[in-house]
Amino acid sequence: MPSAALLPTDLPRPDAVLTEIVRNGVLAVTEEMKTNLMRTAYNMIIYEALDFTVGLFTADGQTVSIGIGLPSFIRGMANAVQAKLARYGPDGIEPGDILVTNDAYITGSHLNHFTFSQPIFFDGKLTAWACCMAHWPDVGGSLGGVTSDIYSEGIQIPVMKYQRAGVVNDDLVEIIKTNVRLPERAMGDLRAQIVAVSTGARRFTELLERYGRSPVLGAIMNIMDQSEAAARERTRSIPDGVYEAESFMDDDGLDIGKPVPIKVRVIKQGDELTVDLSDISPQVRGFFNSGPSTGYSCAQVAYKCLTSPTDYPINDGSFRALKVIVPEGTVVSAVKPAAMRKWMTFPMTVVDTIFKAMAAAIPDRTIAAHHADLVIALFHGISPADGKFFIGFIGPTGGGWGAKRSGDGMSGVVCSNDGDTHNSPCEQLEAKYPILIERHALRPDSGGAGRYRGGLGTEVVVRARSPISVDVQADRMQCAPWGLEDGHAGHPNKVFVTRHTADGPQVIAGKIRNERLRAGDTLHLLAGGGGGFGPPEQRDPAAVANDVRQGYVSEDSARDVYKVAIREGKLDAAATTALRRAMPAR
């Protein structure tokens, strides 16, 4: 067996030219991994929604380059590689191996995320890893969205070798196929992930062959050191101090209406920053928990945004100045057997709350809160076209992001947890499933008012064309996206079902728990808007008038909130001046 060697620390450092070649090389490798996965995947959630992330890692599991995708996967993928290395040891990994797991407590997410990792050997030495984490819509378990432990959520695959020295473990494949409802599609996505990691291994090997093992690894160390230096320099510009903030989630999915507290503390000293999540809620009885990797991801995503948001590739050097305190057993560090089905929901608000804590210290780098939920609908049923069982999803429903000191928030975009993901095209949904998308539009007045306006949420109305079961476990319907510096809150998320009966419409609102829709019933998904920044009466009247013309803001809101008068669709400057002069001084 070839010898295994982890990343040495005494490598010669190449010059700036080769460093930049390698920097762009690893970015190109992860982009090609991403493209090949999209081209070969079977399920829309991968090839359309892009619910996956690919990456390259050092021999000991440090992040080299993460393909632009879901920001919250950054820690989970590295931890998965390190867990695989710990399971087998450097000498237990050999060329031709491909390792797999969907352990929610390693990845920090739910069982739907299968993670495949391929070791890359060069000159007989373990040199790097190619990794791919992607969402499988079907992993068995309960069809309804309500769970209280991990065992009801689907098949659990511990760290195992899917392929050993080039030979596929057919027994493992049969176990997976037996535990999912749509094995053909699951196997299609499995093969697509194998394509992704084999692409990464092949292309990175070509980089090693062209420039040599030591120069490439030395360049990677240069890149990490440069990322560290940039992050530390930006960290030093933050005033020293202890910053705290809190918010809350609606509930845990089981104890409906019982808020879950979110509290964060950020300590800045010199060129280091600590995110302390010790006071965040303990893990909950319901299914909104996430594993320890996610607590670290929350801190890393926020820190990256505050210090080096445009530095690429995303690598571990950017986080050397960040310390994270996440005690075991919280909603972002849950332990077995906590349910994890909606793992992604709470972390978005944790990141929002970290920004809230830092708003007073660095108001030019923080933003108001955003809609912070996928507002995604899962549905299943029997197709009237062929009598076959189907599983589908609608969303992520784009919402509003918070405004910042220098501009309005973005409208109709996915939440922070999902980064580069997309929603599914209406045409594909209607072609594949017995549903009709009747409306997909921006929500007027949903963005929080302010000197700069929060982004607008969207509304999606879906009509069932045959009986289907729908599950929507959205949150942040009570905790509206807050504004900053006297900016107003945006509208919160909202979901409801309208049953069209002989006696007239009947509305069911709130979390939608595996509700059976009959033909003609409609599902309404309303994503929230972003919070505003600064007092609304300080917004440029011309900008308000333009918002009214575009349908973003109603004339009533323009008059009552922004103190801007609109007459026959045009700005009335004199009346606006009178409205604003009549306001009491702040």
C-alpha positions as CSV (number, residue, x, y, z in Angstrom):
1,M,0.0,0.0,0.0
2,P,1.4,3.5,-0.8
3,S,2.5,5.5,2.2
4,A,0.3,8.2,3.5
5,A,1.7,11.7,4.3
6,L,-0.3,14.6,5.6
7,L,0.4,18.2,4.5
8,P,4.0,19.0,5.5
9,T,4.7,22.4,7.0
10,D,8.3,22.8,5.7
11,L,7.5,22.9,2.0
12,P,9.4,25.3,-0.2
13,R,7.2,28.3,-1.1
14,P,6.8,29.0,-4.8
15,D,6.8,32.5,-6.3
16,A,3.7,34.7,-6.8
17,V,3.3,33.6,-10.4
18,L,2.9,29.9,-9.6
19,T,0.8,30.8,-6.5
20,E,-1.7,32.6,-8.8
21,I,-1.7,29.8,-11.3
22,V,-2.6,27.3,-8.5
23,R,-5.2,29.7,-7.1
24,N,-7.0,29.9,-10.4
25,G,-6.4,26.2,-10.9
26,V,-8.2,25.0,-7.8
27,L,-11.1,27.3,-8.6
28,A,-11.3,25.8,-12.1
29,V,-11.2,22.3,-10.6
30,T,-14.1,22.9,-8.2
31,E,-16.1,24.7,-10.9
32,E,-15.7,21.8,-13.3
33,M,-16.8,19.4,-10.5
34,K,-19.9,21.5,-10.0
35,T,-20.7,21.6,-13.7
36,N,-20.3,17.8,-14.1
37,L,-22.5,17.1,-11.1
38,M,-25.3,19.4,-12.5
39,R,-25.0,17.8,-16.0
40,T,-25.4,14.2,-14.6
41,A,-27.7,14.5,-11.6
42,Y,-31.3,13.0,-11.8
43,N,-33.2,15.2,-9.3
44,M,-34.1,18.9,-9.8
45,I,-32.9,19.8,-6.3
46,I,-29.4,19.2,-7.6
47,Y,-29.4,20.2,-11.3
48,E,-31.8,23.2,-10.9
49,A,-31.9,24.3,-7.3
50,L,-28.1,23.5,-6.9
51,D,-28.5,22.2,-3.4
52,F,-24.9,20.8,-3.2
53,T,-21.3,21.9,-2.7
54,V,-18.0,20.5,-4.0
55,G,-14.6,21.1,-2.7
56,L,-10.9,20.3,-2.6
57,F,-9.1,19.5,0.7
58,T,-5.6,18.9,1.9
59,A,-4.5,15.4,2.9
60,D,-5.4,16.2,6.5
61,G,-8.8,17.8,5.7
62,Q,-8.1,21.5,5.5
63,T,-10.3,23.4,3.0
64,V,-8.4,24.4,-0.2
65,S,-11.3,25.5,-2.4
66,I,-15.1,25.3,-2.0
67,G,-17.1,25.6,-5.1
68,I,-19.6,28.5,-4.8
69,G,-22.7,26.9,-3.4
70,L,-24.2,26.5,0.1
71,P,-22.1,28.6,2.5
72,S,-23.1,26.5,5.5
73,F,-21.5,23.3,4.0
74,I,-18.1,24.8,4.5
75,R,-17.4,23.2,7.9
76,G,-19.5,20.1,7.4
77,M,-17.5,19.0,4.3
78,A,-14.2,19.5,6.0
79,N,-15.4,17.6,9.1
80,A,-16.6,14.8,6.9
81,V,-13.2,14.4,5.3
82,Q,-11.5,14.5,8.7
83,A,-14.0,11.9,10.1
84,K,-13.2,9.6,7.2
85,L,-9.5,10.0,7.8
86,A,-10.0,9.3,11.5
87,R,-12.1,6.3,10.8
88,Y,-9.6,4.5,8.6
89,G,-6.3,6.3,9.5
90,P,-3.8,7.5,6.9
91,D,-2.6,4.0,6.3
92,G,-6.1,2.7,5.8
93,I,-6.8,4.9,2.8
94,E,-5.6,3.7,-0.6
95,P,-5.8,4.7,-4.3
96,G,-9.2,3.9,-5.8
97,D,-11.1,4.4,-2.5
98,I,-14.2,6.5,-2.4
99,L,-15.7,7.1,1.1
100,V,-19.3,8.0,1.9
101,T,-21.4,9.1,4.9
102,N,-24.6,11.0,5.6
103,D,-24.1,11.1,9.3
104,A,-26.0,14.2,10.4
105,Y,-23.9,14.7,13.5
106,I,-20.7,14.9,11.3
107,T,-22.0,17.0,8.5
108,G,-24.1,19.1,10.9
109,S,-27.1,18.8,8.5
110,H,-29.8,16.3,7.8
111,L,-29.7,12.7,6.4
112,N,-30.6,14.0,2.9
113,H,-27.0,15.2,2.5
114,F,-24.8,12.4,1.1
115,T,-21.1,13.2,1.2
116,F,-18.7,11.3,-1.1
117,S,-14.9,11.9,-0.8
118,Q,-12.1,10.6,-3.0
119,P,-8.5,10.6,-1.8
120,I,-6.0,11.9,-4.3
121,F,-2.6,10.1,-4.4
122,F,0.5,11.4,-6.1
123,D,3.9,9.8,-6.1
124,G,2.5,7.2,-3.8
125,K,1.5,9.7,-1.1
126,L,-2.0,10.8,0.0
127,T,-1.9,14.4,-1.2
128,A,-5.5,15.8,-1.2
129,W,-9.2,15.0,-1.3
130,A,-12.0,15.7,-3.7
131,C,-15.4,15.9,-1.9
132,C,-19.0,16.4,-2.9
133,M,-22.0,16.9,-0.6
134,A,-25.4,16.9,-2.3
135,H,-29.1,16.7,-1.3
136,W,-31.1,13.6,-2.1
137,P,-34.8,14.3,-1.9
138,D,-35.6,10.7,-0.8
139,V,-33.6,8.9,1.9
140,G,-36.5,6.9,3.3
141,G,-38.0,7.7,6.7
142,S,-41.3,9.3,7.5
143,L,-43.0,11.1,4.6
144,G,-44.5,13.7,7.0
145,G,-42.3,16.6,8.1
146,V,-42.8,16.0,11.8
147,T,-40.1,13.9,13.6
148,S,-38.7,13.8,17.1
149,D,-35.6,11.7,16.6
150,I,-33.1,10.9,13.9
151,Y,-34.2,7.3,13.5
152,S,-37.5,8.3,11.8
153,E,-35.8,10.6,9.3
154,G,-34.3,8.0,7.0
155,I,-31.4,5.7,6.4
156,Q,-28.2,6.5,8.3
157,I,-24.8,5.6,6.6
158,P,-21.8,5.8,8.9
159,V,-18.4,6.5,7.5
160,M,-17.8,3.7,5.0
161,K,-16.0,2.8,1.8
162,Y,-18.4,3.0,-1.1
163,Q,-15.5,1.9,-3.2
164,R,-12.4,0.1,-2.0
165,A,-9.3,0.1,-4.3
166,G,-11.6,0.6,-7.3
167,V,-14.2,-2.0,-6.4
168,V,-17.7,-0.8,-5.5
169,N,-19.3,-2.2,-2.3
170,D,-22.4,-3.7,-3.9
171,D,-23.8,-4.7,-0.5
172,L,-23.9,-1.0,0.6
173,V,-25.5,0.0,-2.7
174,E,-28.3,-2.6,-2.2
175,I,-28.9,-1.5,1.4
176,I,-29.3,2.1,0.2
177,K,-31.6,1.1,-2.7
178,T,-33.8,-1.0,-0.3
179,N,-34.3,2.0,2.0
180,V,-35.4,4.7,-0.4
181,R,-38.7,5.0,-2.3
182,L,-37.2,6.0,-5.6
183,P,-34.1,3.9,-6.0
184,E,-33.5,4.8,-9.7
185,R,-33.3,8.5,-8.9
186,A,-31.2,8.0,-5.8
187,M,-28.7,5.8,-7.8
188,G,-28.6,8.5,-10.5
189,D,-27.6,11.1,-8.0
190,L,-25.1,8.8,-6.4
191,R,-23.4,8.2,-9.8
192,A,-23.4,12.0,-10.4
193,Q,-21.6,12.6,-7.2
194,I,-19.0,10.0,-8.1
195,V,-18.5,11.8,-11.4
196,A,-18.0,15.1,-9.4
197,V,-15.3,13.7,-7.1
198,S,-13.5,11.7,-9.8
199,T,-13.5,14.9,-11.9
200,G,-11.9,16.7,-9.0
201,A,-9.3,14.0,-8.4
202,R,-8.4,13.8,-12.1
203,R,-8.0,17.6,-12.6
204,F,-6.1,18.2,-9.4
205,T,-3.7,15.3,-10.4
206,E,-3.1,17.1,-13.7
207,L,-2.2,20.2,-11.8
208,L,0.3,18.1,-9.7
209,E,1.7,16.5,-12.8
210,R,2.3,19.9,-14.5
211,Y,3.9,21.7,-11.6
212,G,5.0,19.1,-9.1
213,R,3.6,18.0,-5.7
214,S,5.8,20.2,-3.5
215,P,5.3,23.4,-5.6
216,V,1.5,23.0,-5.7
217,L,1.2,22.2,-2.0
218,G,3.5,25.1,-1.2
219,A,1.3,27.4,-3.3
220,I,-1.7,26.3,-1.4
221,M,0.0,27.2,1.8
222,N,0.8,30.6,0.3
223,I,-2.8,31.1,-0.5
224,M,-3.9,30.1,3.0
225,D,-1.4,32.5,4.5
226,Q,-2.5,35.3,2.3
227,S,-6.2,34.6,3.2
228,E,-5.2,34.7,6.9
229,A,-3.3,37.9,6.6
230,A,-6.2,39.6,4.8
231,A,-8.7,38.4,7.4
232,R,-6.5,39.5,10.3
233,E,-6.0,43.0,8.8
234,R,-9.7,43.5,8.4
235,T,-10.4,42.1,11.9
236,R,-8.0,44.7,13.4
237,S,-10.2,47.4,11.9
238,I,-13.1,46.3,14.2
239,P,-13.1,48.1,17.5
240,D,-12.1,45.9,20.4
241,G,-15.0,45.0,22.7
242,V,-17.7,42.5,23.6
243,Y,-20.8,42.7,21.4
244,E,-24.1,40.8,22.1
245,A,-27.5,40.5,20.5
246,E,-30.5,38.2,20.6
247,S,-33.5,37.2,18.6
248,F,-35.7,34.1,18.5
249,M,-37.3,31.4,16.3
250,D,-41.0,30.8,16.3
251,D,-40.8,27.2,17.7
252,D,-39.2,23.8,17.2
253,G,-41.9,22.3,15.0
254,L,-43.5,20.3,17.8
255,D,-44.1,22.8,20.6
256,I,-46.0,25.2,18.3
257,G,-45.9,28.8,19.5
258,K,-43.1,28.3,22.1
259,P,-40.3,30.6,21.0
260,V,-36.7,29.3,20.8
261,P,-34.1,32.0,22.0
262,I,-31.1,32.8,19.9
263,K,-28.4,34.7,21.8
264,V,-24.8,35.4,20.5
265,R,-21.8,37.0,22.0
266,V,-18.8,38.3,19.9
267,I,-15.5,39.2,21.5
268,K,-13.0,41.2,19.4
269,Q,-9.4,41.6,20.6
270,G,-6.5,42.7,18.4
271,D,-6.6,40.7,15.2
272,E,-8.7,37.8,16.5
273,L,-12.4,37.5,16.9
274,T,-14.4,35.0,19.0
275,V,-18.0,34.0,18.4
276,D,-19.5,32.5,21.5
277,L,-22.7,30.6,21.1
278,S,-22.8,29.3,24.7
279,D,-26.1,31.0,25.5
280,I,-28.0,29.8,22.4
281,S,-31.0,27.5,23.1
282,P,-30.3,23.9,24.1
283,Q,-31.2,21.3,21.4
284,V,-35.0,21.1,21.1
285,R,-37.5,18.2,21.1
286,G,-38.6,19.0,17.5
287,F,-36.7,18.7,14.2
288,F,-35.0,22.1,13.9
289,N,-31.7,21.0,15.3
290,S,-28.3,20.9,13.6
291,G,-25.0,19.3,14.4
292,P,-21.8,20.8,15.8
293,S,-20.4,21.5,12.4
294,T,-23.2,23.9,11.8
295,G,-22.4,26.0,14.9
296,Y,-18.9,26.5,13.5
297,S,-20.4,27.2,10.0
298,C,-22.6,30.0,11.4
299,A,-19.5,31.7,12.8
300,Q,-17.5,31.2,9.7
301,V,-20.1,32.5,7.3
302,A,-20.6,35.6,9.4
303,Y,-16.9,36.1,9.8
304,K,-16.2,35.7,6.1
305,C,-18.9,38.3,5.3
306,L,-17.4,40.8,7.7
307,T,-13.7,40.4,6.9
308,S,-13.0,38.9,3.4
309,P,-16.2,38.3,1.5
310,T,-14.6,38.5,-2.0
311,D,-11.4,36.6,-1.3
312,Y,-11.2,33.4,-3.3
313,P,-10.8,30.5,-3.1
314,I,-12.6,30.0,0.2
315,N,-10.1,28.2,2.3
316,D,-9.2,27.5,5.9
317,G,-6.7,30.3,6.1
318,S,-9.5,32.8,6.2
319,F,-10.6,31.4,9.6
320,R,-7.4,31.1,11.5
321,A,-8.1,34.3,13.3
322,L,-11.6,33.1,14.3
323,K,-12.3,31.2,17.5
324,V,-15.7,29.6,18.0
325,I,-17.2,28.5,21.3
326,V,-20.1,26.0,20.7
327,P,-20.9,23.8,23.7
328,E,-22.3,20.4,23.0
329,G,-26.1,20.0,23.0
330,T,-27.4,23.3,21.5
331,V,-29.7,23.8,18.5
332,V,-26.5,24.2,16.4
333,S,-24.5,21.5,18.1
334,A,-27.1,18.8,18.8
335,V,-26.2,15.3,19.8
336,K,-27.8,12.0,18.9
337,P,-30.7,11.2,18.8
338,A,-31.9,14.8,18.1
339,A,-34.1,15.2,15.1
340,M,-32.3,17.1,12.3
341,R,-34.8,17.3,9.4
342,K,-35.0,21.1,9.3
343,W,-31.3,21.7,10.2
344,M,-30.9,24.7,7.9
345,T,-33.5,27.0,9.5
346,F,-32.0,28.2,12.8
347,P,-28.5,28.9,11.5
348,M,-29.7,31.6,9.2
349,T,-31.1,33.6,12.1
350,V,-27.9,32.9,14.1
351,V,-25.9,34.6,11.3
352,D,-28.4,37.4,11.2
353,T,-28.0,37.9,14.9
354,I,-24.2,38.0,14.7
355,F,-24.6,40.8,12.2
356,K,-27.0,42.5,14.6
357,A,-24.4,42.2,17.4
358,M,-21.8,43.9,15.2
359,A,-24.0,46.6,13.8
360,A,-23.0,49.2,16.3
361,A,-19.2,48.5,15.9
362,I,-19.1,48.3,12.1
363,P,-22.3,49.7,10.7
364,D,-20.8,50.0,7.3
365,R,-20.3,46.2,7.0
366,T,-23.5,44.8,8.5
367,I,-27.0,44.6,7.1
368,A,-30.4,44.4,8.6
369,A,-32.1,41.1,9.0
370,H,-33.4,39.1,6.0
371,H,-36.3,36.6,5.6
372,A,-34.1,33.8,6.8
373,D,-36.1,30.8,5.7
374,L,-36.3,28.6,2.6
375,V,-40.1,28.8,2.7
376,I,-40.0,25.5,0.8
377,A,-42.9,23.2,0.3
378,L,-42.4,19.4,0.1
379,F,-45.1,17.4,-1.6
380,H,-45.8,13.8,-2.6
381,G,-48.5,11.8,-4.2
382,I,-49.5,9.4,-7.0
383,S,-49.2,10.8,-10.5
384,P,-52.5,10.6,-12.5
385,A,-50.5,10.4,-15.7
386,D,-48.8,7.0,-15.0
387,G,-49.9,5.9,-11.5
388,K,-46.4,6.2,-10.1
389,F,-45.4,7.7,-6.7
390,F,-43.6,11.0,-6.8
391,I,-41.8,13.3,-4.4
392,G,-41.2,17.0,-5.3
393,F,-40.6,20.4,-3.8
394,I,-41.4,24.0,-4.5
395,G,-38.8,26.7,-3.7
396,P,-36.6,27.9,-2.3
397,T,-39.0,30.9,-2.3
398,G,-37.0,34.0,-2.7
399,G,-37.4,36.7,-0.1
400,G,-35.9,40.1,0.9
401,W,-32.5,40.8,2.2
402,G,-31.8,43.5,4.7
403,A,-30.8,47.0,3.7
404,K,-27.3,48.4,4.5
405,R,-25.9,51.8,5.1
406,S,-25.1,52.2,1.5
407,G,-28.1,50.7,-0.3
408,D,-31.4,48.9,-0.5
409,G,-31.7,45.2,0.2
410,M,-32.0,42.7,-2.7
411,S,-35.5,41.4,-3.6
412,G,-36.6,37.9,-4.3
413,V,-33.3,36.1,-3.5
414,V,-32.6,32.9,-1.5
415,C,-31.7,33.1,2.2
416,S,-28.1,33.3,3.4
417,N,-27.9,29.6,4.3
418,D,-28.4,28.6,0.6
419,G,-26.1,31.1,-1.1
420,D,-25.9,30.1,-4.7
421,T,-29.0,27.9,-4.9
422,H,-31.9,28.6,-7.3
423,N,-35.6,27.9,-7.2
424,S,-37.1,25.3,-9.5
425,P,-38.6,26.7,-12.8
426,C,-42.4,26.8,-12.8
427,E,-42.4,25.1,-16.3
428,Q,-40.5,22.1,-15.0
429,L,-42.6,21.8,-11.9
430,E,-45.8,21.9,-14.0
431,A,-44.4,19.4,-16.5
432,K,-43.3,16.9,-13.9
433,Y,-46.0,17.1,-11.3
434,P,-49.8,17.6,-11.2
435,I,-49.6,21.2,-10.0
436,L,-50.2,24.7,-11.5
437,I,-48.2,27.7,-10.5
438,E,-50.8,30.5,-10.6
439,R,-48.7,33.3,-9.3
440,H,-45.1,34.1,-8.7
441,A,-44.6,37.8,-7.8
442,L,-43.0,40.3,-5.5
443,R,-44.9,41.3,-2.4
444,P,-45.6,45.1,-2.3
445,D,-44.7,46.8,0.9
446,S,-42.9,43.7,2.3
447,G,-39.5,45.3,2.5
448,G,-38.9,47.2,5.7
449,A,-39.0,51.0,5.3
450,G,-35.9,53.0,5.8
451,R,-33.5,55.5,4.4
452,Y,-32.6,52.4,2.5
453,R,-35.4,50.0,1.9
454,G,-35.3,46.3,2.7
455,G,-35.6,43.9,-0.2
456,L,-39.1,42.6,-1.2
457,G,-40.3,39.0,-0.5
458,T,-42.2,37.0,-3.1
459,E,-45.5,35.2,-3.2
460,V,-46.1,31.9,-4.9
461,V,-49.6,30.4,-5.3
462,V,-49.7,26.7,-6.3
463,R,-53.0,25.0,-7.3
464,A,-53.2,21.2,-6.9
465,R,-54.5,19.5,-10.1
466,S,-54.9,16.1,-8.3
467,P,-54.7,15.0,-4.7
468,I,-51.3,15.7,-3.2
469,S,-49.9,15.9,0.4
470,V,-48.0,19.1,1.2
471,D,-45.6,19.9,4.1
472,V,-44.3,23.4,4.8
473,Q,-42.3,23.9,8.0
474,A,-41.4,27.5,7.6
475,D,-40.2,29.7,10.5
476,R,-39.6,33.4,11.1
477,M,-43.4,34.0,10.8
478,Q,-43.3,35.7,14.3
479,C,-39.8,37.1,14.4
480,A,-40.0,39.7,11.6
481,P,-36.7,40.7,9.9
482,W,-35.6,43.6,12.0
483,G,-34.2,46.9,10.7
484,L,-31.2,48.9,11.9
485,E,-30.7,52.5,12.9
486,D,-34.4,53.2,13.1
487,G,-35.2,51.2,10.0
488,H,-38.5,49.3,10.0
489,A,-38.9,45.6,10.1
490,G,-39.8,43.7,6.9
491,H,-42.9,41.6,6.6
492,P,-42.3,38.1,8.1
493,N,-42.8,34.8,6.2
494,K,-46.3,33.4,5.9
495,V,-47.8,30.2,4.5
496,F,-51.4,29.0,4.2
497,V,-53.7,26.7,2.3
498,T,-57.0,27.7,0.8
499,R,-59.5,24.9,0.4
500,H,-62.1,25.8,-2.3
501,T,-65.3,24.1,-1.1
502,A,-68.9,24.5,-1.9
503,D,-69.3,26.6,1.2
504,G,-66.6,29.0,0.1
505,P,-62.9,29.2,0.8
506,Q,-61.5,27.8,4.0
507,V,-58.0,29.0,5.1
508,I,-55.5,26.9,7.1
509,A,-52.6,29.1,8.2
510,G,-49.3,28.5,10.0
511,K,-46.9,25.5,9.6
512,I,-48.5,23.1,7.2
513,R,-48.1,19.6,8.5
514,N,-48.5,17.0,5.8
515,E,-51.8,18.5,4.6
516,R,-53.8,16.7,2.0
517,L,-54.8,19.0,-0.8
518,R,-57.6,18.0,-3.2
519,A,-57.8,19.1,-6.8
520,G,-58.4,22.8,-6.9
521,D,-57.0,23.6,-3.4
522,T,-54.2,26.2,-3.4
523,L,-51.0,26.6,-1.4
524,H,-49.7,30.1,-0.7
525,L,-46.0,30.6,0.1
526,L,-45.1,34.2,1.1
527,A,-41.5,34.9,1.8
528,G,-40.7,37.8,4.0
529,G,-39.0,41.1,3.2
530,G,-35.7,42.5,4.5
531,G,-35.4,45.0,7.3
532,G,-34.8,48.7,6.5
533,F,-31.7,50.8,7.4
534,G,-32.1,54.3,8.8
535,P,-35.3,56.5,9.3
536,P,-37.8,56.1,6.4
537,E,-38.5,59.8,6.3
538,Q,-34.8,60.3,5.2
539,R,-35.3,58.3,2.1
540,D,-34.9,60.3,-1.1
541,P,-38.4,61.2,-2.3
542,A,-37.5,60.4,-5.9
543,A,-36.5,56.9,-4.8
544,V,-39.9,56.5,-3.0
545,A,-41.7,57.7,-6.1
546,N,-39.9,55.2,-8.2
547,D,-40.7,52.5,-5.8
548,V,-44.4,53.4,-6.1
549,R,-44.2,53.4,-9.9
550,Q,-42.5,49.9,-9.8
551,G,-45.2,48.6,-7.5
552,Y,-42.7,47.9,-4.6
553,V,-44.3,50.4,-2.3
554,S,-48.0,51.5,-2.1
555,E,-49.1,55.1,-2.2
556,D,-50.5,54.7,1.3
557,S,-47.1,53.5,2.6
558,A,-45.3,56.3,0.8
559,R,-47.5,58.9,2.5
560,D,-47.9,57.3,6.0
561,V,-44.4,55.8,6.5
562,Y,-42.0,57.6,4.2
563,K,-43.9,60.9,4.3
564,V,-43.8,61.3,0.6
565,A,-46.8,62.5,-1.3
566,I,-47.7,61.0,-4.7
567,R,-50.3,62.6,-6.9
568,E,-51.5,60.8,-10.0
569,G,-48.4,58.7,-10.0
570,K,-46.0,61.6,-9.7
571,L,-44.0,63.0,-6.8
572,D,-45.6,66.1,-5.2
573,A,-42.5,67.9,-3.8
574,A,-44.4,70.6,-2.0
575,A,-46.8,68.2,-0.2
576,T,-43.8,66.0,0.7
577,T,-41.9,68.9,2.3
578,A,-45.0,69.7,4.3
579,L,-45.5,66.1,5.4
580,R,-41.9,65.8,6.6
581,R,-41.8,69.2,8.3
582,A,-44.9,68.2,10.3
583,M,-43.1,65.2,11.8
584,P,-41.8,65.5,15.4
585,A,-38.1,65.7,15.7
586,R,-36.2,62.5,16.4
